[in-house]
Amino acid sequence: VTVIPLSSTADRIREMSPDGVLISPGPGDPVHLSTLEGVMRQLIGTVPIMGICLGHQAIARALGARTFKLKFGHHGGNHPVRDIASGRVYITTQNHGYAVDDSSLPDGLDVSHINLNDGTVEGLTHRDYPLLSIQYHAEGSPGPQDSSYLFHQFIDMMRQHASRNA
């Protein structure tokens, strides 16, 4: 794992020949991440990408979706989120004040997870590109292993991408 700063360019990331790129959580309004959006636009479709929280929002915006400020935000544990593919409900930890506007999703970008409290988008996948993102903190509690399947999906995505491009 190599940690790189927000200021890294797409060319610099490509030079590193990563198996995948994980865009981590961070503070703030995603509308102020236009540089990161540009980098994501250049990388999407060329390398597997996973986004968490602010990373999720930045990926959505890079693909043309909008974000909006939540009235109260999602903070703390015990937020129920449904994985649409499996129907399973996970109890998640969240810490964000913005969400992806589902009415603005471009073609090819699908909602994979939904918040059962307010119906907001909690996860995205892409039909054509190796990409997944989640709004909540899969790396956090309340269940330390509850969402580890998402990291396994990302690893599988990286392996499939590597085998296709070998």
C-alpha atoms as a printed R data frame, in Angstrom:
    type eleno elety resid chain resno       x       y       z
1   ATOM     1    CA   VAL     A     1   0.000   0.000   0.000
2   ATOM     2    CA   THR     A     2   1.339   3.391  -0.994
3   ATOM     3    CA   VAL     A     3  -0.279   6.524   0.408
4   ATOM     4    CA   ILE     A     4  -0.107   9.540  -1.866
5   ATOM     5    CA   PRO     A     5  -1.197  13.135  -1.319
6   ATOM     6    CA   LEU     A     6  -4.345  14.719  -2.712
7   ATOM     7    CA   SER     A     7  -2.157  16.805  -5.024
8   ATOM     8    CA   SER     A     8  -0.989  13.721  -6.990
9   ATOM     9    CA   THR     A     9  -1.658  13.810 -10.727
10  ATOM    10    CA   ALA     A    10  -3.125  11.028 -12.841
11  ATOM    11    CA   ASP     A    11   0.223  10.725 -14.630
12  ATOM    12    CA   ARG     A    12   2.045  10.282 -11.317
13  ATOM    13    CA   ILE     A    13  -0.433   7.623 -10.243
14  ATOM    14    CA   ARG     A    14  -0.098   5.797 -13.586
15  ATOM    15    CA   GLU     A    15   3.721   5.870 -13.244
16  ATOM    16    CA   MET     A    16   3.299   3.882 -10.038
17  ATOM    17    CA   SER     A    17   1.434   1.120 -11.963
18  ATOM    18    CA   PRO     A    18  -1.044   0.512  -9.136
19  ATOM    19    CA   ASP     A    19  -3.188  -2.604  -8.972
20  ATOM    20    CA   GLY     A    20  -5.974  -0.309  -7.804
21  ATOM    21    CA   VAL     A    21  -6.679   3.106  -6.359
22  ATOM    22    CA   LEU     A    22  -8.604   3.649  -3.129
23  ATOM    23    CA   ILE     A    23  -9.886   7.178  -2.552
24  ATOM    24    CA   SER     A    24 -10.117   7.558   1.191
25  ATOM    25    CA   PRO     A    25 -12.479   9.490   3.437
26  ATOM    26    CA   GLY     A    26 -11.750  13.096   4.238
27  ATOM    27    CA   PRO     A    27 -13.379  16.240   5.522
28  ATOM    28    CA   GLY     A    28 -15.262  18.880   3.627
29  ATOM    29    CA   ASP     A    29 -17.594  19.688   0.794
30  ATOM    30    CA   PRO     A    30 -16.947  17.536  -2.299
31  ATOM    31    CA   VAL     A    31 -17.679  20.515  -4.557
32  ATOM    32    CA   HIS     A    32 -14.221  21.842  -3.607
33  ATOM    33    CA   LEU     A    33 -12.406  18.780  -4.986
34  ATOM    34    CA   SER     A    34 -12.358  19.679  -8.677
35  ATOM    35    CA   THR     A    35  -8.680  18.701  -8.973
36  ATOM    36    CA   LEU     A    36  -9.411  15.232  -7.571
37  ATOM    37    CA   GLU     A    37 -12.444  14.943  -9.869
38  ATOM    38    CA   GLY     A    38 -10.189  15.649 -12.843
39  ATOM    39    CA   VAL     A    39  -7.703  13.002 -11.738
40  ATOM    40    CA   MET     A    40 -10.537  10.507 -11.273
41  ATOM    41    CA   ARG     A    41 -11.915  11.270 -14.761
42  ATOM    42    CA   GLN     A    42  -8.501  10.416 -16.187
43  ATOM    43    CA   LEU     A    43  -8.173   7.168 -14.203
44  ATOM    44    CA   ILE     A    44 -11.706   5.750 -14.321
45  ATOM    45    CA   GLY     A    45 -11.768   2.821 -16.700
46  ATOM    46    CA   THR     A    46  -7.982   2.380 -16.691
47  ATOM    47    CA   VAL     A    47  -7.461   1.036 -13.159
48  ATOM    48    CA   PRO     A    48  -9.825  -0.414 -10.537
49  ATOM    49    CA   ILE     A    49 -11.037   2.309  -8.182
50  ATOM    50    CA   MET     A    50 -12.770   2.202  -4.809
51  ATOM    51    CA   GLY     A    51 -14.006   5.290  -2.972
52  ATOM    52    CA   ILE     A    52 -15.031   5.624   0.659
53  ATOM    53    CA   CYS     A    53 -17.130   8.528   2.009
54  ATOM    54    CA   LEU     A    54 -15.646  11.696   0.463
55  ATOM    55    CA   GLY     A    55 -13.941   9.410  -2.077
56  ATOM    56    CA   HIS     A    56 -17.394   8.059  -2.998
57  ATOM    57    CA   GLN     A    57 -18.691  11.584  -3.534
58  ATOM    58    CA   ALA     A    58 -15.639  12.627  -5.584
59  ATOM    59    CA   ILE     A    59 -16.011   9.622  -7.885
60  ATOM    60    CA   ALA     A    60 -19.708  10.331  -8.401
61  ATOM    61    CA   ARG     A    61 -18.953  13.969  -9.216
62  ATOM    62    CA   ALA     A    62 -16.134  12.957 -11.590
63  ATOM    63    CA   LEU     A    63 -18.690  10.953 -13.560
64  ATOM    64    CA   GLY     A    64 -21.151  13.849 -13.691
65  ATOM    65    CA   ALA     A    65 -23.376  13.316 -10.648
66  ATOM    66    CA   ARG     A    66 -24.202  16.096  -8.221
67  ATOM    67    CA   THR     A    67 -23.882  16.164  -4.451
68  ATOM    68    CA   PHE     A    68 -25.938  18.055  -1.904
69  ATOM    69    CA   LYS     A    69 -25.693  19.079   1.745
70  ATOM    70    CA   LEU     A    70 -27.775  16.925   4.068
71  ATOM    71    CA   LYS     A    71 -30.090  18.781   6.431
72  ATOM    72    CA   PHE     A    72 -28.596  17.130   9.532
73  ATOM    73    CA   GLY     A    73 -25.791  14.912   8.234
74  ATOM    74    CA   HIS     A    74 -25.126  11.301   9.091
75  ATOM    75    CA   HIS     A    75 -22.927  10.948  12.142
76  ATOM    76    CA   GLY     A    76 -22.194   8.071  14.494
77  ATOM    77    CA   GLY     A    77 -23.031   4.381  14.385
78  ATOM    78    CA   ASN     A    78 -26.150   2.336  13.805
79  ATOM    79    CA   HIS     A    79 -27.169   3.634  10.372
80  ATOM    80    CA   PRO     A    80 -28.936   0.781   8.509
81  ATOM    81    CA   VAL     A    81 -27.781   0.368   4.903
82  ATOM    82    CA   ARG     A    82 -29.149  -2.184   2.424
83  ATOM    83    CA   ASP     A    83 -26.879  -3.888  -0.085
84  ATOM    84    CA   ILE     A    84 -29.247  -3.933  -3.063
85  ATOM    85    CA   ALA     A    85 -27.667  -7.006  -4.723
86  ATOM    86    CA   SER     A    86 -27.954  -9.264  -1.681
87  ATOM    87    CA   GLY     A    87 -30.802  -7.550   0.181
88  ATOM    88    CA   ARG     A    88 -28.740  -7.764   3.352
89  ATOM    89    CA   VAL     A    89 -28.884  -4.865   5.788
90  ATOM    90    CA   TYR     A    90 -25.654  -3.703   7.415
91  ATOM    91    CA   ILE     A    91 -25.403  -1.489  10.463
92  ATOM    92    CA   THR     A    92 -22.851   1.142   9.539
93  ATOM    93    CA   THR     A    93 -20.760   3.957  10.914
94  ATOM    94    CA   GLN     A    94 -21.105   7.294   9.154
95  ATOM    95    CA   ASN     A    95 -19.600  10.750   9.395
96  ATOM    96    CA   HIS     A    96 -20.612  12.991   6.507
97  ATOM    97    CA   GLY     A    97 -22.678  16.047   5.761
98  ATOM    98    CA   TYR     A    98 -23.087  15.566   1.999
99  ATOM    99    CA   ALA     A    99 -24.673  12.930  -0.213
100 ATOM   100    CA   VAL     A   100 -24.844  11.961  -3.881
101 ATOM   101    CA   ASP     A   101 -27.997  13.100  -5.695
102 ATOM   102    CA   ASP     A   102 -29.472   9.899  -7.153
103 ATOM   103    CA   SER     A   103 -31.513  11.854  -9.706
104 ATOM   104    CA   SER     A   104 -28.271  13.095 -11.288
105 ATOM   105    CA   LEU     A   105 -26.548   9.741 -11.812
106 ATOM   106    CA   PRO     A   106 -25.213   9.300 -15.346
107 ATOM   107    CA   ASP     A   107 -25.954   6.222 -17.432
108 ATOM   108    CA   GLY     A   108 -23.812   3.289 -16.336
109 ATOM   109    CA   LEU     A   109 -23.523   4.354 -12.704
110 ATOM   110    CA   ASP     A   110 -25.796   2.249 -10.502
111 ATOM   111    CA   VAL     A   111 -26.824   2.549  -6.863
112 ATOM   112    CA   SER     A   112 -25.527  -0.510  -4.976
113 ATOM   113    CA   HIS     A   113 -26.393   0.488  -1.400
114 ATOM   114    CA   ILE     A   114 -29.139   2.652   0.084
115 ATOM   115    CA   ASN     A   115 -29.639   4.252   3.492
116 ATOM   116    CA   LEU     A   116 -32.782   2.845   5.069
117 ATOM   117    CA   ASN     A   117 -33.328   5.899   7.283
118 ATOM   118    CA   ASP     A   118 -33.612   8.498   4.523
119 ATOM   119    CA   GLY     A   119 -33.162   6.712   1.186
120 ATOM   120    CA   THR     A   120 -29.886   8.419   0.309
121 ATOM   121    CA   VAL     A   121 -27.280   6.756  -1.895
122 ATOM   122    CA   GLU     A   122 -24.784   4.738   0.153
123 ATOM   123    CA   GLY     A   123 -22.940   2.924  -2.629
124 ATOM   124    CA   LEU     A   124 -22.288   2.946  -6.362
125 ATOM   125    CA   THR     A   125 -20.958   0.582  -8.997
126 ATOM   126    CA   HIS     A   126 -20.335   1.084 -12.692
127 ATOM   127    CA   ARG     A   127 -21.614  -1.246 -15.406
128 ATOM   128    CA   ASP     A   128 -18.570  -0.809 -17.640
129 ATOM   129    CA   TYR     A   129 -15.644   0.099 -15.394
130 ATOM   130    CA   PRO     A   130 -13.967  -1.606 -12.419
131 ATOM   131    CA   LEU     A   131 -15.315   0.834  -9.871
132 ATOM   132    CA   LEU     A   132 -17.173   0.723  -6.583
133 ATOM   133    CA   SER     A   133 -17.794   3.277  -3.899
134 ATOM   134    CA   ILE     A   134 -19.524   3.501  -0.561
135 ATOM   135    CA   GLN     A   135 -20.670   6.482   1.474
136 ATOM   136    CA   TYR     A   136 -20.288   4.917   4.900
137 ATOM   137    CA   HIS     A   137 -17.117   3.871   6.685
138 ATOM   138    CA   ALA     A   138 -16.647   0.193   5.866
139 ATOM   139    CA   GLU     A   139 -13.369   0.294   7.737
140 ATOM   140    CA   GLY     A   140 -15.105   1.429  10.942
141 ATOM   141    CA   SER     A   141 -17.292  -0.022  13.653
142 ATOM   142    CA   PRO     A   142 -19.971  -0.956  14.786
143 ATOM   143    CA   GLY     A   143 -19.061  -4.322  13.241
144 ATOM   144    CA   PRO     A   144 -15.332  -4.512  12.480
145 ATOM   145    CA   GLN     A   145 -15.853  -7.263   9.874
146 ATOM   146    CA   ASP     A   146 -19.362  -6.436   8.651
147 ATOM   147    CA   SER     A   147 -18.344  -4.725   5.435
148 ATOM   148    CA   SER     A   148 -15.071  -6.518   4.737
149 ATOM   149    CA   TYR     A   149 -16.785  -8.121   1.736
150 ATOM   150    CA   LEU     A   150 -16.466  -4.769  -0.057
151 ATOM   151    CA   PHE     A   151 -12.680  -4.889   0.244
152 ATOM   152    CA   HIS     A   152 -12.747  -8.471  -1.035
153 ATOM   153    CA   GLN     A   153 -14.801  -7.272  -4.032
154 ATOM   154    CA   PHE     A   154 -12.191  -4.584  -4.684
155 ATOM   155    CA   ILE     A   155  -9.373  -7.151  -4.493
156 ATOM   156    CA   ASP     A   156 -11.273  -9.416  -6.921
157 ATOM   157    CA   MET     A   157 -11.776  -6.417  -9.212
158 ATOM   158    CA   MET     A   158  -8.023  -5.781  -9.189
159 ATOM   159    CA   ARG     A   159  -7.209  -9.439  -9.904
160 ATOM   160    CA   GLN     A   160  -9.689  -9.584 -12.806
161 ATOM   161    CA   HIS     A   161  -8.339  -6.341 -14.242
162 ATOM   162    CA   ALA     A   162  -4.741  -7.624 -13.982
163 ATOM   163    CA   SER     A   163  -5.589 -10.932 -15.688
164 ATOM   164    CA   ARG     A   164  -7.364  -9.145 -18.568
165 ATOM   165    CA   ASN     A   165  -4.427  -6.812 -19.079
166 ATOM   166    CA   ALA     A   166  -1.612  -9.367 -18.657
